[in-house]
Amino acid sequence: MSLNRREMLRLGAVGVGGVMLSSAASSVGLPSVVFQAPRSPLPPVSPVPAAPRAPFGVEQRIFERARAALDAHRIYQRDFIGIADFSLPSSERRFHVVDLRNGHVESFRVAHGQGSDPNHNGFLDRFSNEFGSYATSNGAYTTGEYYHGKYGLSMKTHGRDWSNSNAEPRAIVIHNAWYAEPGVVAQHGKLGRSQGCFAFSRKDQWPVMQKLAGGRMIYADKLA
């Protein structure tokens, strides 16, 4: 059946109107959708590569706690970690720098805080996170930036647990000190005491900072 020109125009107008009504209905009746870019995932953290057994010279239970803290705090740098085993007296090499890739350990003497050893017997008796305590705090730390202070080149630390959360405002840092030199142990049978900082001899301070710089973890604790 053929359509004349008038009928074709009429049908065309109806078609256009239908399209317009359909578009209007879709734009008014349907809710608009807001698209958001997906959040960037956290960078992957590789598993701790070390064997489950503690390296020679490191107490097994302290080592296991340090490994757990490394994962709990999602520490990205996990080639070297520092472990301060304050179960031992200050005369012993109780600060261990552990290479998790091969189990190699370097151990150093480190001083603890005055408030942790009020009788100055060479043993850490208690931890504290309080301002003015002059005590050592336990828990996981990460290393911060270098700076020049009272004891020369030093390194800031950041407390990652409730038990050492005041480390940065308390200025708990890595530095060298005269009372951490080997001669002090030879003369007194123990190191002197810090105000809560990780104090090393001048010789030992540099290799500790060099290997633990850049946000690497230090874990400080003692066995009950």
N, C-alpha and C positions, 0 to 999 in steps of 0.2 A: 504494500500500500504506500503510495507516495504522499508526502506531506508538502503542503504549500509553504511559502515563505513565512507567513504570519504564524503558523503553528510551530514552525521550527524556532522562531524567535521566542514564542511563549514558553516552550519547553526548555530552551536555553536559560531563560530568566529563572525559571523554577529550579533548575539544576544549580545555578550560581547561588541562589538564596539558600538552597539546602546545604551547600558547602559552607556558607557563612554561618548558618545556624549551628552546624555541626562543630565548626571551629570555636564559635562562641561558647557552646555548651562544654567543650573539652577544656577551654581555658578558664571557665568560671566554676564549673561543677567539680573538677578534679583538683586535689591539693597539689601544690607545687612541691617539687622534690629538691632538697638542698644536698649537693654532693660535697663531701669533705675528702680531702686528700688523706690517704691512710697514714697513720703515725709511723715514723721510722722505728724499726725494731731496735732493741738494745744490741750493742755490738756483742757478738758471740764471745764467750769466755771458754777457753780451752780447758780440758780437765787437767788436774794436777799431774804432771808427768812422773813424779817421784814414786818409787816403790813404797808399799804400805809400811815397811819396816823403817824405823828411824835410822839415819846414818850413824856411823860410829861416833860416840861421844855425846850424842843427843838423847835425852831421856824419852822413851817411847811415848808415854802419856802426854807429855808436853808437845811432842812432835805431832801427835794425832789432833790435839786441840788446835795447833797452828794450822794444820791442813784444813780442818773444818772451818776455821775462821776465814781462810783464804777463799773458800767457796761461799760462805755465808755473806761475806761483804763484796762478793763479785770483783775481787781484785784482778785487774786486767794484766798487770805485770807479774808474771809468775815463773821467772827464771831463778831469781834469788829471793830468799826471805831471811829476815833476822829473827832469831828466837832467843829471848832473854829468860834463862831458867834461874829464877830467884830462889829456888830451893837450896842452891849452893851458896856458900859464903863468898864474900867479895874477893877473897884471896884466890879463888878458882877462876879459870877461864870459862865463864858461864854465859857469855854472849856468843851465839853461834850464827855465822853467815852460811846458809845452806844453799848450795847449787842444786835445785830440784831436777835438773836435767840429768845429772850423773851421780848425785849423792855426795859430792865433795863438800867438806866442811872446813871452815876456818873458825877458830875459837879465840875469844879475846876476854880480858878482864873488863868489867864495867862496874861503875859505882852505883849505889842506890841512894835514895833520899834520906835526909836527916830524920824526918818524921816517921820513916819506916823502920828506923833503927835508933830509938832514943837513947839506948844504953851504949851505943857504939860498940857492939860486940862482933860486928862483921856480918851479921845475919839480918835479912829483911824479915821483920816481925809482922808487919801489916801494910796493906795498900790503902791509899786514900785518893779521892778525886777532888777534895775540897780545897778551896783557895786558902792560902796561908798554912797549909798542912806541912809543906816541904817534904811531902812523901812521894814515893813512886806509885804510879797507877798501873793496874793490870789491864790486860785486854789487847785488842788489835789496834795498831797505829798504821798510818801511811806516811811516807816521807814527803816533806814539802820543799820549799826553795832554800837555796844557800843564802847566807847573809854573814856580815862581819859584825861581831858583837864583843862582849867583854873578854871572851876567850879566843878571839880571832875568828877564823872561818868556822861557821857552825851551820846546822841544818834544822829547819823547823819540822815539827811532826804534827799530825792531825789525829786525834782520838776518834775511833770508829765505834766504840761501845759506850754504854751508859756509865761504865766504871772508869772511863778515861776521857769523857766528853769535854772536859775542861782543859785538855792538854795544850791547845793553842793559846787560849787566853792566860793560862798559867805559865806560858813560855817554857814548856817542857820540850827541850831540844837535844840534839846531838852536839856535843862539844868536847874539847879536850880540857884537862885540868891537871894542875900540879899534883893534886891528891890522888890521881889515878895512875901515876907513874910507877914503874916496877920498884923503884927504890923505897917507896912508901910501904909496900908489902914486905920488902926485905927488912925494913926497920921495925914495923909495927905488927906484921903478920896479917894485915888487912888493908884495904883501901880506905881513903877518907870518904866523906859523904857529900852528895850533891844536894840540891834543893828540889830533887825529883827528876832531874835530867838524866839522860844516858851519857855519863861522862867517861871518857876513855883517855888513855895515854896519848901523847902527841903522835907517836909512831902508829898506833892502832886506829886512830880516828879516821885517817884518810882512806884506807882500804874499806872500812865499814861504810863510810858515806859514799864512796865511789860505786860500790856494788849495790847499795840499797837506794840510791837516788831515783828520782822520777816516779814517785808514787808507789814504790814497793812496800811490802808489809813488814812490820816488826810486831812480833807477838810476845808479850811479857806476861809471865804467870809464875806460880809456884805450886808445888804439890802440897796438899794439906798434911 
